[in-house]
Amino acid sequence: MSPTKNIDEVAKINATECTPSENLLHHVSAIKTPFKIFIYDLPPKFNMDLIQCLQPADTTGGCYSLQNCGMGQNLFNITDKMYVMDTHMFSLEVVLHHKLLFSTYRTMDPLKADVFYIPAYGGLRCLCRQPDRSVDSFVDELLSFLNKQPYFHMGKPHFSSAGKIQREMQWVGCQYLPRLIRKNITFFSIEKETQTSSAHSFLRVSDFVISAPYPSYIHYVNGRESSKRRDIPDLSNRDVIILLAAGRRRSNPDRARIMDQFSVQTTQEYSKYKDTRSSNPRFDMIFYYTDECRKGPRLGTVPWMMHSVFCLQPPGDSPTRKSFFDALLSGCIPVLFPYDNHKSAWPFTDFLPYNEFTVTIRLSKFLANSEKVLDTLKEIPTSEIQRLHNNVLKVSQWFQYSVPNEDLEEPNDAMLYIFKELQRQYHLGVPEQYKKV
């Protein structure tokens, strides 16, 4: 299997139907699940209009591809069960909204709901340039809508999503989260603020924020995990020991020092790079440039990761990276470089043992000793590398959002652990049969 087929030669999926059928809506309420979610039908100015604001290339440089339920244009297929799509790192609000629309956890009857979902795209609003309408007025109008809802007044559990990292949704110009958490709304965000030295205002908001995976390039069609593992190259078919897929900006000096350890940089796709260096059977370290808004990285990142053993995840503007999730789904072992004053900002850490499928290098020690990342990783025994790789394949499905469909299956992607987080946040009842994965 090769994931590097010419894009013109692979089968494209049809545009995903993102509106559930009446037949699905008739059945979901009757399906027994641990709890039920009611989704508010917000006016389009709070969600769908913002997609239209961001998608035109003349206003965003073509960065945002939010069709197909937020997962973006289909780029190529790895198999008929695994799609590589042009999924933007800030698309969580759109993706989560549509995953819930198709979920068996949904109810159409608010009287039967245990928790209520607010499908407002606040992160996209902060990205969308609307000079005649501020983020503050967006929040004012959203709160005006919610204050008219009886279940909001009753204090029923409410949650929403935040498509940007928490810190950026509390800054001047995007003061979205602070006013809403005062109403006891919980948010799933791509990154929760965890720096222990942060201001009290940030940490207070953190009490109402739960980390969820960044939407990755790779999406499964609903199905069992065992059928996917065979589609990922094993270690014997990976000829790059260490890959750094990142942009060239040097805004983080610690990350820049790691970048400087790479003597080989390229913007070429994996297959073209390999063809021009056929005499080299193996590459120690490759820095693949993934500058924002360029078409090349959208097509090239996954093939590079699928041929790499370790994928470095140094912090940039924030501790977490979308690349971490692309690496997991590609079978590449993530290497984390945490700061000493940061708690983990990655999702589902209370449910999934990260030490079983990642390598951790403490950033302070690494930089203080001027260590070489290649030397450090080469010290790991082959048997341990194989174990980590096997575990990556086992857990990766829980860090991706499968393409929504009407199969009425139990969640077998990131939604399973998002629901577990909701259960814990609101102390929702957990029937015995749902307690084990």
HUGIPE-V527753 format. One record per backbone hydrogen bond with DSSP energy under -1.0 kcal/mol. CO is the residue of the C=O (numbers start at 1). NH is the residue of the N-H. If there is no record, write none. Layout:
# HUGIPE-V527753
co;nh
CO;NH
CO;NH
This chain:
# HUGIPE-V527753
co;nh
6;9
21;25
22;26
23;27
24;28
28;31
36;114
36;115
37;107
38;117
40;42
43;46
44;47
44;49
46;121
47;50
47;51
48;52
49;53
50;54
51;55
56;59
56;60
57;61
66;70
67;72
68;71
73;86
76;84
79;82
81;221
82;78
82;79
83;219
84;75
84;76
85;87
88;91
91;95
92;96
93;97
94;98
95;99
96;100
97;101
98;102
100;103
103;106
105;37
109;112
110;113
115;38
116;159
117;40
118;120
120;122
121;125
122;126
123;127
124;128
128;130
130;133
134;138
135;139
136;140
137;141
138;142
139;143
140;144
141;145
142;146
143;147
145;148
146;149
149;153
150;154
151;156
152;155
157;116
158;186
159;118
160;188
162;190
166;169
167;170
169;176
169;177
171;174
174;176
177;181
180;183
181;184
186;160
187;210
188;162
189;212
191;166
194;343
195;198
199;203
200;204
201;205
202;206
205;208
206;209
208;187
210;189
217;85
219;83
220;403
225;228
225;229
228;231
229;232
234;237
235;238
239;283
240;309
241;310
242;286
243;312
244;288
246;290
252;256
253;257
254;258
255;259
256;260
258;261
259;262
264;287
266;289
269;273
270;274
271;275
272;276
274;277
277;280
283;241
284;242
286;244
287;266
288;246
291;294
295;299
296;300
297;301
300;304
301;305
302;306
304;307
305;308
307;240
309;333
310;243
311;335
318;316
322;325
322;326
323;327
324;328
325;329
326;330
327;332
328;331
333;311
334;359
335;313
336;361
338;363
339;342
341;196
348;351
348;352
352;354
353;356
354;357
354;358
359;336
362;366
363;367
364;368
365;369
366;371
372;376
373;377
374;378
377;380
381;385
382;386
383;387
384;388
385;389
386;390
387;391
388;392
389;393
390;394
391;395
392;396
395;398
396;399
397;400
400;414
413;416
414;418
415;419
416;420
417;421
418;422
419;423
420;424
421;425
422;426
423;428
431;434
432;435
